[in-house]
Each structure stands twice: as structure tokens, then as C-alpha cells.
Amino acid sequence: MVRRGKTLTEVASSLGIARSLLQYWRHQLEGESPEPFPGKGKARAETDEIRELKARLKDVTEERDILKKALAYFADDQK
């Protein structure tokens, strides 16, 4: 999102950063580079998949543990 009214130099000065750095970030945001902020702010597809798989593994592990406890409970009940 680009707001009008202040120059790039004014914004950079108010943020306390170099104008060139702000300009570089703006180019990244506007899609002038292949991948904006790689690794910082934009997760890669592999990272998202790993996160989803870890969450699913946690869920399945919890389900397995509950089933093990239920099996042990009903096995003792049969004796």
C-alpha cells in the first residue's frame, strides 16, 4: 500500500532509516523482485506444508493416545 502526500525521503527520515532501504522495500512490495521479503514475512510453500503436517501429526498422536487408553480401559473391564 502506497500512501500519497509524503516523499520517500520524508518517510525514511521519520522512520530513522536510509532512503535506499525504504525504496528497496517498496520495490519488493510492489512486485518488482521475484519474492518479496524471502523468509521474513512471507512463508514459503514448504514451510506452510511442514507446519500443517506437524499440526496434523500432533492431532493424530493425541487421537492414538486416547484410543490406547480406551482400549486398556475396556480390556480391563472384560476381565
N, C-alpha and C positions, 0 to 999 in steps of 0.2 A: 504494500500500500504506500503510495507516494502522496504526501500532502503538499499542497502549494502554499506559498507565502513566505517561506524562508529559504535562503540559499543553502547549498550543501555546506559551504564554509561556515555559515552561522550555526547550523545544526551540529556540525562536528565540533565547533568551538564550545557550544553549550554542553555537549556530552563529554568534552575533555579528551577527544580522540583526534587522530590525524584525519584530515580531509580525504586523503587517498584510501584509508581504511574504510571509511564510510562509503566512498564511491565504489570500492571493491565489493562491499556487502550488498550495495544496491544492485550492482550488475548481477551478482549471484541470485538475488531475489527476483529480478526481472527475467531470469531465464537465459541470461547471456553466457552462462557457464554450464557445462554438462550436468553437474549435480550440485545444487545449492547446499552449502554447509555440510559436506560429506562427513558423516559420523558425529555431527554435532547439531542436533535439532531435526534431522531427517533420518529416520531409521531405515536401514537397508532392508530389502525383502527377506534376506536370510535371517537377519536379526529378529524381524517380526515372526517369522516361522519358528525360530528357536524358542522365542518367548511363548508362543501359542502351544508348542509341543511340551514345554516344561509345565505349563498350566494344566494341560490335559493329562500328563503323566502324574501330576500331584493328585488330580481328581480320581484317576483310575487306581492309584495306590491307596487312597482313602477308601474307595469302594471295596477293594480287595481286603483290606484290613477289617472292615465291617463284616464282610461275608465270612472271613475266617472266624471272627468272634461268634457270629450267629451259628456257624457250623459246630463250633466247640460247645456252645450252649445246648443245641439240640442233640448233639451226640451224648452229652452227659445226661440229658433228660430221658434218653432211650434206655439207659442202664437201670 
